[in-house]
Amino acid sequence: MKKFVISILALLMLFSSFNIIYGAESNKVKARFTESDISGTNFKEIKITPYGHNVEDTDYSYYIYLPSGYFVEGISATYVADRNGKYPFTVYDGSNWKTFTYKVNNVEKSDDEDDKGDKEKKDDKIGLNFSLMYDYEKKQVLLNMNIDKVRNVVTPGSSLMTNEVNYYIGNINNNQMTDFTVTVDEEPYDFKVLKQGEFYLLIYVSPVNYNDYSTVVEYYGYNFANGGSYTAYPSKAIYDDNGRYEVLVRGNDTQQVFNFNITDIDYRRPSVDVDIINGLNFELKAEDDFGLAYIISYDGRYVPAAGSDSKSFTYKDTSEIVYNGDYLFTAVDKKGNRTTSSYKVKKGKKPTKLRPAVGLDVHNYKNTEKLFENIGLEYKKDKEKNEYFENILPGYMNGMNPDKFNPDSPISRAEMVTIFCRLNNLPYDSGAYLKTKFTDIGNHWAKDYIAMGSSKKYVSGYKDKTFRPDNSVTRAEFCQMLTKISSYKALLNTLPASSNYDYSDIRKHWAEADIIKISSRNLITGQGNYFRPDDPITRAEVVHAINMLYGCNPSYKELGYINSLYNEYYNFDDINNHIYYNDIVISLVGMFREKINL
C-alpha cells in the first residue's frame, strides 16, 4: 500500500509541475528536468539536475552524458532540443547509473500528432478547384479558388472564413516568376505564376515528398488577350532537383514555350567537415547552397550561422578536448535539412570503467540515433558552371498553318497590330472592340488586338471609319510604325545610324524621313538604289527588324538552345535555308539569354 501511495504522488508531481521527476523508488539516481526557450527560435533548452546521492551535499558532482553522448561532470547539464523526440541523458553516481528520457513535443509536430493530423485530414479532406482569371476592369490577374465549404483561408494579404477566394496577385512582369501561398485550414497551397507576352503559366507545387525527394507540380496555361482555351503540355511533372524546365502552352492556333529555372527546391543536407586545430579544439566547416541556419554543438549548444544568407559557416569551439570517443555536430540549413557529423577522438583521456567513452552507445535508449539521423540527400558542391537560359523576349509570331510559316508572304494590318500588342504588355480588354468606331472588325479574329493597339496609336484607321484589317502593310508604313510608336523610340536611339543609303524612289515620299531613320540602322533595307516603299513588307522582313530592334543577337550557345526548342515544338518546311531563318525561329519560341555562374 505504501508503494502505491508513493507512485500516485509521483504521477501528481509529473502533471502538476514544470519540473519533471524521473526515477524509481529503488534507484538511488534520480533527476529533475526543466525546460526553457531559446531566444529567437522555437527550440527548447533541456536542463537535467540529478539528485539522490546525498541531500545534504548540494555541490556533489555527477557524471552526465548528454543525448549526443558528450560527457559532463557537474551538478547539472543542458542540451538544446531543435526537434521533437525523446532525449536521453545517462547519469552515473559511483557504481549506479540510469538513463533518463525527456520528451520534447512542442518544437514541431510530433509523429503522433502528425498521424492524428493526417487522420483528421482524411476525415475532412479539402475539396477545391482553382484557376487564374483576369479582371478586365481592374486590369489585374487573380487566382480564383472555389472550396467545398466555408473554411479558414489565409492569403498573402488577408485571413477570412470563406468558400471562395479571389486573390489579386499584383503586378506580374514578363519572365519574372511570382510566388505566393494560399492556406486553407492550415493546409498550404503553393503557386508560381510566369508571364511571357500575353501568355500565363500557373504552376501548382504539391508538398515535398521526402520519401523519394520529389515534388509533383501541375501546369495550367492562359491567354487573356483573346479568351481562348489553352492547355499546358505536360499537364503534370515531377521536380526532383533545381534546374531548367520547359512547358508548352497551346491553343487552337497559337502556342508559347515557357522556359524557366527552378531555384527554391532544397532536398540536400549541408556538407560538414570537422577537424581538430592546435591539437586541442574542434573546428567545423559547413556549406549549403540554400544557406545555413544553425548548428548544435557536440556539447548541446545552439550556435546560429553568421549572416542571414550565409552559405558557408565556420565554427571554432573554444573548449579543449579531453576524452576519447565520437563527438557529434549537427548542421541544419534554412529548409530544415540536417547533417550530423561525427569526429572520433583517439588520443584523449580514457574514462574509468564506470564512465564509458563519449558516444550514443552510452545510453540504454533504443531510439537515440533517430535524434541524429541525416535528413536530405548528400550535398555535393557543383564545381561546374551553373548556367541556364532565361527568356528575355517572348515568342510573338505564329505560322500560317502547322506546316507553313510563309516567310515571304505579306503581313496584314491585323497581324501587325497583334504583334505590337504581344510585345508591349498591354492590359487586356475583352470588350475593347466595342469602344472603337471601326465598322469592319466586329467579327474579325483580331478585333480586340486592333482595338487595344489603335488606342495606343500603334496603327491608325481610315477616315471612313474602317480599319481594313486584312490589307497588307507596306514597307513605308512599317517604317513609320517603328518611328512613331513611343515605346520603340528609345530602342531606336540605342541603335547607331551606321549606313547612308540613297534610294531614288523615296524622294518626296510621305514616309521619306521614317524610311531614312529605319534603313540607316539596317532594320529594313532596299536593293541597290530602290527601297520599294509601297510594296508589301514580308513576314520574314518584319521579324528581322523587330529582333534587331530588341537586340536579339544570340551567341552560338544561345542559338543552339533556341534551335533545340524550335526543333522540339515546331516543324515548318518552308523556312529552311531562308536568309532570316534564325530571326524566324526566335520570333516563334522567343529570345533566350544565357546566365552564367549564378
Buried (B, 14 or more C-beta within 10 A) or exposed (E): EEEEEEEEEBEEEEEEEEEBBBBEEEEBBBBBBBBEEBEEBEBBBBBBBBBBBEEEEEEBBBBBBBBBBBBBEEBBBBBBBBBBBBBBBBBBBEEEBBBBBBEBBEBEEBEEEEEEEEEEEEEEEEEBEBEBBBEBEEEBBBBEBEBEEEBEBBBEEEEEEBEEBEBEBEEBEBBEBBEBEBBBBEEEBBBBBBBBBBBBBBBBBBEBEEEEBBBBBBBBBBBBBBEEEBEBEEEEBEBBEBEEBBBBBBBEEBBBBBBBBBEEBBBBBBBBEBEBEEEEBBBBBBBBBBBBBBBBBBBBBBBBBEEEEBBBBEBEBEEEBBBBBBBBBBBBBBBBBBBBBBBEBEEBEEBEEEBBBBBBEBBEBEEBEEBBEBBBBEBEEEEEEBEBBBBBBBBBBBBBEEEEBBBEBBBBBBBBBBBBBBBBBBEBBEEBBEEBEBEBBEEBBBBBBBBBBBEBEBBBBEEEEBBBBEBBBBBBBBBBBBBBBEEBEEBBEEBEEEEEBEBEEBEEBEBBEBBBBBBBBBBBBBEEEEBBBEBBBBBBBBBBBBBBBBEBEBEEEBBEBBBEBBEEBBEBEBBEEBEBBBBBBBBBBBBBBEEEEE
